[in-house]
Structures are given as C-alpha cells and as structure tokens.
Amino acid sequence: MAKLFRVTTVPLSLQKLITGQLPFMRSKGFEPLMISADGPEAAAVVVEQESEHVIVPMTRKVTPLQDLRSLWAFYRLCKKHKPEIIHSHTPKAGIVGMLGGKLAGVPVRLHTVAGLPLMEATGVKRRVLDAVEKLTYACATKVYPNSTVLKDFILDSSYCGPDKVKVIGNGSSNGINTNFFSKDALDAEALQKLRQELDITDSDFLFVFIGRIVKDKGIQELVKAFTSSQQKFPFIKLLLVGPLEQDLDPVDKQTLLEIEQNPTILSVGYQNEVRPYLAISNALAFPSYREGFPNVPMQAGCFNLPSIVTDINGCNEIIVEGENGLIIPPKSVDALQGAMERLIVDKELYAHLQSNARKMIIERYEQRYFWELLLEEYREALKGDSK
C-alpha cells in the first residue's frame, strides 16, 4: 500500500475539510497517516477517519522559531515513514508539509488551497505571507486551489506557473455527501424538540450562520443587518452556530454585547453536528470577507435553504444569483440587510431559490464524484513519479 500523509495545522481541519476521504483512500490501496498539531478533536478524528494520527506542533500564527521546530519534526517523520505522497491543507501545514517533504525527498507533494488569510493582510505581514505562499508552491509538485476564482488569484499573484495549478472537478476540497446532508436522514421528533429548546415557532423566519464567530466572517455586519431588519420584522431570529474566537480576529464589543443581550440572537457555540440547525432554519446568511470553497453554503443547499453570500471566490461559484441564493458585496450592512429582507418579503423569489437549492448542489458537488477525481490525481502522480 502506498503511504499517504494528510497534513493540516489543527485536527479540526482533518475532521471537517476531508470528512470520510481517508477510509475511501484506504479502500483504494493507500495507507493514510494524519498529521497535525494537538487539539480537542484529535481522538475523534482517528475514529472517524479510521487512520493513525501523529502530532506535530504547529501554530496558526507567524511564529518563526516554532515553525522551524515543526519543520524539523515533520522532516524526521518523513524520513521515518517514507511516504509516497504528502497532501497538505491550510497555510501553515502547507509550508511545513511541502518544504519538509521536499527536503526529505518525498516524490509527490500536493497542496490544496482552501482560502488565503493573506487576502486580508497588508504591509509587511502581507509581504511575508506572500513569500511563504510562493515557497510553499515552489516545493509542491501540484497545487489544487478549490475554486476557479482562487486559481485565478494564485496565477495573477505569480505564486507559481499555470502548469502546476489545477481545480479538481467543479471545485471544493471534499465535495459533499448529499445523502448525509439531507432532512430525510434526521429524526423529525428530535428536530421538533430542538425547535422547542430554541423557542422557534412556525411563524418565525430563522436565518442561520455557521462558522467561526470572528470579524472576517462578516459577523459584525450580520448582527447590524439583523437588528435593523428586526425593527420591521419582529418575527425573525438569527441562529449563530460556531465558536467565538477572539484571539486572532476579534469582533468588536458592541457586536458581542448585542449577541449576548438580544434574545432573538441564538448563539449555540461550536457544534460537531450542524445538520439539525440547518434543518430547522429558513435561510443561510454567510457574509464572509474571504473563503476558499466553503462547505457551509453547500450544506445549506442540501437542506433546501436559499443562501445569502458575499461576492468572493467559492461563494460566488456555489451560489448563482437569483437561482439558489443572493450574492452581495462583502462588508456591506445595507446590501446584507436588503437581501435578508427580500427573502422575507418576496415569497415568489424565496420559493424559486428554495426549489433549486438542493438539486444544484447534487448536480455539481456530489462527494463520491470528487473522491474519484482525487484518487485519479493520486494515481497519475504516482505513475508520473515512476517514469
């Protein structure tokens, strides 16, 4: 069996970005080994992915000394296991995995780009991150941006040449299991109980957001747009599903206070199982500043939810304006509020978006199809290496 390293900065990414992928690859003749820093999801991901997990300390910040230690630890791991393929995700794991793998002589080094934090950086920090990104791609044998817009950004930024870059299928890092993300897969009584626990009535219109509660996810704009709309439509509610992370990209105090004190903003924190929250909602509000190819709009679509997304890469490929959702400019409270109110008021538009939502995801992003395409990439890469 060919040894396959899958590398992310934190175990949560192994759990969420490539759900189900490693058991599939094992069934096709690969021996996966997961590598990341330690984290609360480390034990669960071993069970879920049916693969061994090795801890290499990594941080999500710019920490040069710690990064060198991570690189050395990863290099030694490569020398010990001698993998045929390294496949990395996330920026820090990318530089550690690609540079460490090249130094160790690993023949196939693949890096998936699923969003670039540097898009929001400026000045010296931006120049440093640009340099790291270029080095990562220089060390990779293939780079997989998970959207066509992200591919264009990489090429426009001269991070590498076009011969090294490829979008797999229609985009995404893992596709989506449309049978799993389905209301039919959930217990109706449990959903009704959840509605009661959250005090959601049949007359409520529930907007849902799923993701980290941080500034660059558009949380400040979302809370402002919601509270303004609430003055006109007192029956709307906002459900926030995700962890509050105030260390790297904090939201302002006013937003936090509104979330805490507004009884119609329901913040339930991180949830490993998001399907029930999608199943009880009416629409997705996802006003992020930057993404690679986000899973959330695909998941929401599977539950027949119209989505409001920003005009950024990934989001503007999953959502087609006026067909399965609405696309707005990023960082615009007025545009977001207008889109939310359109879904509330325009019943015909809402019904049209809702009727298209699930079928458009199934047609373009079914997970098994994506896995087969990725498997072909692995096999072609190994074949090329053996020539």
C-alpha positions as CSV (number, residue, x, y, z in Angstrom):
1,M,0.0,0.0,0.0
2,A,1.2,3.5,-0.8
3,K,1.8,5.6,2.3
4,L,-0.2,8.8,2.2
5,F,0.4,11.7,4.6
6,R,-2.5,14.1,5.0
7,V,-1.4,17.3,6.8
8,T,-3.4,20.1,8.4
9,T,-2.5,22.7,11.0
10,V,-5.1,21.6,13.5
11,P,-7.1,18.3,13.9
12,L,-10.4,20.1,13.3
13,S,-9.4,20.6,9.7
14,L,-8.7,16.8,9.3
15,Q,-12.2,16.3,10.7
16,K,-14.1,18.9,8.7
17,L,-12.2,19.5,5.5
18,I,-11.8,15.9,4.3
19,T,-14.6,14.1,6.1
20,G,-14.8,10.4,5.0
21,Q,-12.0,10.8,2.5
22,L,-9.3,8.6,4.2
23,P,-11.4,5.5,4.6
24,F,-12.2,5.7,0.9
25,M,-8.5,6.1,0.0
26,R,-7.6,3.1,2.2
27,S,-10.1,1.0,0.3
28,K,-8.3,2.0,-2.9
29,G,-4.9,0.9,-1.8
30,F,-3.5,3.8,0.2
31,E,-2.2,3.8,3.8
32,P,-3.2,7.2,5.3
33,L,-1.4,8.9,8.2
34,M,-2.9,12.1,9.6
35,I,-0.6,14.8,10.8
36,S,-1.5,18.0,12.7
37,A,-1.0,19.8,16.0
38,D,-2.8,18.5,19.0
39,G,-6.4,19.6,19.7
40,P,-9.7,18.6,21.2
41,E,-10.8,16.7,18.1
42,A,-7.6,14.6,17.9
43,A,-9.2,11.4,19.4
44,A,-12.4,11.7,17.5
45,V,-10.8,12.1,14.1
46,V,-8.8,8.9,14.5
47,V,-12.1,7.0,14.9
48,E,-13.9,8.9,12.1
49,Q,-11.2,8.7,9.5
50,E,-10.0,5.2,10.5
51,S,-6.4,6.4,10.4
52,E,-3.5,6.9,12.7
53,H,-2.8,10.5,13.9
54,V,0.6,11.9,14.7
55,I,1.1,15.2,16.4
56,V,3.5,17.8,15.0
57,P,3.1,21.0,17.0
58,M,2.1,23.8,14.6
59,T,0.6,27.3,15.2
60,R,-1.8,29.3,13.1
61,K,0.2,32.5,13.7
62,V,3.5,33.7,12.3
63,T,5.9,32.0,14.8
64,P,9.4,31.6,13.2
65,L,11.1,29.5,15.9
66,Q,8.1,27.2,16.5
67,D,7.8,26.9,12.7
68,L,11.4,25.7,12.4
69,R,10.7,23.1,15.1
70,S,7.6,22.0,13.3
71,L,9.6,21.7,10.0
72,W,12.3,19.6,11.7
73,A,9.7,17.3,13.4
74,F,7.9,16.8,10.1
75,Y,11.1,16.2,8.2
76,R,12.1,13.4,10.7
77,L,8.6,11.9,10.3
78,C,9.1,11.8,6.5
79,K,12.4,10.0,6.9
80,K,10.9,7.5,9.3
81,H,7.8,6.6,7.3
82,K,9.0,7.4,3.7
83,P,5.6,8.4,2.3
84,E,5.0,8.3,-1.4
85,I,2.5,11.2,-1.2
86,I,2.2,14.2,1.0
87,H,-1.1,16.1,0.7
88,S,-1.4,19.3,2.8
89,H,-4.2,21.7,3.6
90,T,-4.2,25.1,5.3
91,P,-1.3,27.7,5.0
92,K,1.0,26.6,8.0
93,A,0.6,22.9,7.3
94,G,1.3,23.8,3.6
95,I,4.7,25.3,4.2
96,V,5.7,22.6,6.8
97,G,4.4,19.8,4.6
98,M,5.7,20.9,1.2
99,L,9.1,22.2,2.3
100,G,9.7,19.4,4.8
101,G,8.6,16.8,2.2
102,K,10.9,18.3,-0.5
103,L,13.9,18.3,1.9
104,A,13.1,14.7,2.8
105,G,12.9,13.6,-0.8
106,V,9.2,12.7,-0.9
107,P,8.4,12.3,-4.6
108,V,4.7,13.5,-4.7
109,R,3.9,16.7,-2.8
110,L,0.3,18.1,-3.2
111,H,-1.1,21.2,-1.6
112,T,-4.8,22.1,-1.5
113,V,-5.5,25.8,-1.2
114,A,-8.9,26.4,0.6
115,G,-8.8,30.1,1.2
116,L,-5.9,32.5,1.8
117,P,-5.8,34.6,5.1
118,L,-3.2,36.8,3.4
119,M,-6.0,38.3,1.3
120,E,-7.0,40.5,4.3
121,A,-3.3,41.3,5.3
122,T,-1.4,44.4,4.4
123,G,2.1,45.9,4.7
124,V,5.0,43.8,6.0
125,K,2.7,41.0,7.1
126,R,1.3,40.7,3.6
127,R,4.8,40.6,2.0
128,V,5.9,37.9,4.5
129,L,2.8,35.8,3.8
130,D,3.2,36.2,0.0
131,A,6.8,34.9,0.3
132,V,5.7,31.9,2.3
133,E,3.0,31.1,-0.2
134,K,5.4,31.3,-3.1
135,L,7.9,29.0,-1.2
136,T,5.1,26.5,-0.5
137,Y,4.1,26.3,-4.1
138,A,7.7,26.1,-5.3
139,C,8.1,23.0,-3.1
140,A,4.8,21.4,-4.2
141,T,4.6,19.2,-7.2
142,K,0.9,20.2,-7.7
143,V,-1.3,22.9,-6.2
144,Y,-5.1,22.4,-6.0
145,P,-7.0,25.7,-5.4
146,N,-10.5,24.6,-4.6
147,S,-12.2,27.2,-6.7
148,T,-11.6,28.8,-10.2
149,V,-11.5,32.3,-8.7
150,L,-8.8,31.2,-6.3
151,K,-6.9,29.7,-9.1
152,D,-7.0,33.0,-11.0
153,F,-5.8,34.8,-7.8
154,I,-2.9,32.5,-7.5
155,L,-1.8,33.0,-11.1
156,D,-2.4,36.7,-11.0
157,S,-0.2,36.9,-7.9
158,S,2.5,34.9,-9.6
159,Y,2.8,32.4,-6.8
160,C,3.5,29.7,-9.4
161,G,3.0,28.9,-13.1
162,P,-0.2,27.6,-14.7
163,D,1.2,24.1,-15.3
164,K,1.3,23.4,-11.6
165,V,-2.2,24.6,-10.7
166,K,-5.5,22.6,-11.2
167,V,-9.0,22.8,-9.9
168,I,-10.5,19.4,-9.3
169,G,-13.9,18.9,-10.8
170,N,-16.2,21.9,-10.1
171,G,-14.2,23.0,-7.0
172,S,-14.4,22.1,-3.3
173,S,-11.9,20.3,-1.1
174,N,-14.1,17.3,-0.5
175,G,-17.4,17.6,-2.3
176,I,-20.4,16.9,-0.1
177,N,-22.3,13.8,1.0
178,T,-25.8,14.8,-0.2
179,N,-27.4,11.7,1.4
180,F,-25.9,12.6,4.8
181,F,-26.8,16.3,4.4
182,S,-30.5,15.7,4.0
183,K,-33.5,16.3,6.1
184,D,-34.6,12.7,5.4
185,A,-31.5,11.5,7.3
186,L,-32.7,13.2,10.6
187,D,-35.2,12.3,13.2
188,A,-38.3,14.5,12.9
189,E,-39.1,14.3,16.6
190,A,-35.5,15.4,17.5
191,L,-35.8,18.4,15.2
192,Q,-39.1,19.4,16.8
193,K,-37.5,19.1,20.2
194,L,-34.6,21.3,19.1
195,R,-37.1,23.9,17.8
196,Q,-38.8,23.9,21.2
197,E,-35.5,24.2,23.1
198,L,-34.5,27.3,21.0
199,D,-38.1,28.7,21.1
200,I,-38.5,28.6,17.4
201,T,-42.2,28.8,16.3
202,D,-43.8,28.2,13.0
203,S,-44.3,31.9,12.5
204,D,-40.6,32.7,12.9
205,F,-38.2,33.2,10.0
206,L,-34.9,31.8,11.1
207,F,-31.6,33.0,9.5
208,V,-28.7,30.7,10.3
209,F,-24.9,31.4,10.2
210,I,-22.4,28.5,10.6
211,G,-18.7,29.3,11.1
212,R,-16.2,30.9,13.5
213,I,-17.5,33.9,15.2
214,V,-14.8,36.3,14.0
215,K,-14.7,39.6,12.2
216,D,-13.7,38.3,8.7
217,K,-16.7,36.0,8.6
218,G,-18.9,39.2,8.5
219,I,-20.4,38.7,11.9
220,Q,-20.4,42.5,12.7
221,E,-22.3,43.3,9.5
222,L,-24.6,40.3,10.1
223,V,-25.6,41.4,13.6
224,K,-26.1,45.0,12.5
225,A,-28.2,44.0,9.4
226,F,-30.3,41.6,11.5
227,T,-31.0,44.1,14.3
228,S,-32.1,46.7,11.8
229,S,-34.3,44.3,9.9
230,Q,-35.8,43.2,13.2
231,Q,-37.3,46.7,13.7
232,K,-39.5,46.0,10.6
233,F,-39.9,42.2,11.0
234,P,-40.1,41.3,14.7
235,F,-40.7,37.6,13.8
236,I,-37.2,37.0,12.5
237,K,-34.5,35.3,14.5
238,L,-30.7,34.7,14.0
239,L,-29.0,31.4,14.8
240,L,-25.2,31.5,15.2
241,V,-23.5,28.1,15.1
242,G,-19.8,28.3,15.8
243,P,-17.0,29.0,18.3
244,L,-16.2,32.5,19.4
245,E,-12.5,33.1,18.6
246,Q,-11.3,36.5,20.0
247,D,-7.6,35.9,19.8
248,L,-6.8,36.2,16.0
249,D,-9.6,38.2,14.5
250,P,-11.9,39.6,17.2
251,V,-15.3,41.0,16.7
252,D,-16.0,44.4,18.4
253,K,-17.5,44.8,21.9
254,Q,-20.7,46.2,20.6
255,T,-21.4,43.1,18.5
256,L,-20.6,40.8,21.4
257,L,-22.9,42.7,23.6
258,E,-25.7,42.5,21.1
259,I,-25.2,38.8,20.7
260,E,-25.3,38.3,24.5
261,Q,-28.3,40.6,25.2
262,N,-30.6,40.2,22.2
263,P,-33.0,37.3,23.0
264,T,-33.7,36.6,19.3
265,I,-30.0,36.0,18.5
266,L,-29.4,32.4,19.4
267,S,-25.7,31.6,19.8
268,V,-25.2,27.9,20.4
269,G,-21.3,27.8,20.1
270,Y,-19.4,25.1,18.3
271,Q,-21.5,22.1,17.3
272,N,-19.9,18.9,15.8
273,E,-23.3,18.1,14.3
274,V,-24.7,21.0,12.3
275,R,-27.4,19.3,10.3
276,P,-30.2,19.8,12.8
277,Y,-29.6,23.5,12.9
278,L,-29.8,23.7,9.1
279,A,-32.9,21.6,9.1
280,I,-34.8,24.0,11.3
281,S,-33.7,27.2,9.5
282,N,-35.2,29.1,6.7
283,A,-32.2,30.7,5.0
284,L,-28.4,30.9,5.3
285,A,-26.7,34.3,5.9
286,F,-23.0,33.9,5.2
287,P,-21.4,37.3,4.7
288,S,-17.7,36.2,4.9
289,Y,-14.9,38.5,3.7
290,R,-12.8,35.7,2.2
291,E,-13.2,31.9,1.6
292,G,-11.6,29.2,-0.4
293,F,-14.5,26.9,-1.3
294,P,-16.8,26.9,1.8
295,N,-18.7,23.8,2.8
296,V,-21.5,25.8,4.6
297,P,-23.4,27.1,1.5
298,M,-23.2,23.5,0.0
299,Q,-24.5,22.0,3.3
300,A,-27.3,24.7,3.5
301,G,-28.3,24.0,-0.1
302,C,-28.7,20.3,0.7
303,F,-31.4,21.4,3.2
304,N,-33.2,23.5,0.6
305,L,-32.0,26.7,2.1
306,P,-31.6,29.8,0.0
307,S,-28.2,31.4,0.8
308,I,-27.1,35.0,1.1
309,V,-23.4,35.0,0.3
310,T,-20.8,37.7,-0.5
311,D,-19.2,38.1,-3.9
312,I,-16.0,36.3,-3.1
313,N,-14.3,33.2,-4.5
314,G,-16.0,29.9,-3.8
315,C,-19.2,31.5,-2.6
316,N,-19.9,33.1,-6.0
317,E,-19.4,29.7,-7.6
318,I,-21.6,27.7,-5.4
319,I,-24.4,30.3,-5.4
320,V,-25.9,31.6,-8.7
321,E,-27.6,34.9,-8.2
322,G,-31.3,34.6,-8.3
323,E,-31.2,30.8,-8.8
324,N,-30.2,29.3,-5.4
325,G,-29.4,32.4,-3.5
326,L,-28.4,36.0,-3.5
327,I,-24.9,37.5,-3.8
328,I,-24.0,40.8,-2.1
329,P,-20.8,42.9,-1.8
330,P,-18.6,42.0,1.2
331,K,-18.6,44.3,4.2
332,S,-21.9,46.0,3.3
333,V,-24.5,46.1,6.0
334,D,-27.0,47.8,3.7
335,A,-26.7,45.1,1.0
336,L,-26.9,42.3,3.5
337,Q,-30.0,43.8,5.2
338,G,-31.6,44.3,1.8
339,A,-31.0,40.7,0.8
340,M,-32.4,39.4,4.1
341,E,-35.5,41.5,3.7
342,R,-36.0,40.3,0.1
343,L,-36.1,36.7,1.3
344,I,-38.7,37.7,4.0
345,V,-40.9,39.7,1.7
346,D,-40.7,38.2,-1.7
347,K,-42.4,34.9,-1.3
348,E,-42.1,34.0,-5.1
349,L,-38.4,34.6,-5.1
350,Y,-37.9,32.6,-1.9
351,A,-39.8,29.7,-3.3
352,H,-37.8,29.8,-6.5
353,L,-34.5,29.8,-4.7
354,Q,-35.6,27.1,-2.3
355,S,-36.7,24.8,-5.2
356,N,-33.3,25.0,-6.8
357,A,-31.1,24.8,-3.8
358,R,-30.6,21.1,-3.3
359,K,-30.7,20.0,-6.9
360,M,-28.0,22.5,-7.8
361,I,-25.6,21.1,-5.2
362,I,-26.3,17.5,-6.1
363,E,-25.6,18.2,-9.8
364,R,-22.2,19.8,-9.2
365,Y,-20.7,18.7,-5.9
366,E,-21.6,15.2,-5.0
367,Q,-18.9,13.9,-2.7
368,R,-18.2,10.4,-4.3
369,Y,-17.6,12.0,-7.6
370,F,-15.0,14.4,-6.1
371,W,-13.2,11.5,-4.3
372,E,-12.9,9.5,-7.6
373,L,-11.3,12.5,-9.3
374,L,-8.9,13.0,-6.4
375,L,-8.0,9.3,-6.5
376,E,-7.2,9.7,-10.2
377,E,-4.9,12.6,-9.3
378,Y,-3.0,10.4,-6.8
379,R,-2.6,7.5,-9.3
380,E,-1.5,9.8,-12.1
381,A,1.0,11.5,-9.8
382,L,2.5,8.1,-8.7
383,K,2.6,6.9,-12.3
384,G,4.4,10.1,-13.3
385,D,6.9,9.6,-10.5
386,S,7.7,6.0,-11.5
387,K,8.6,7.1,-15.1
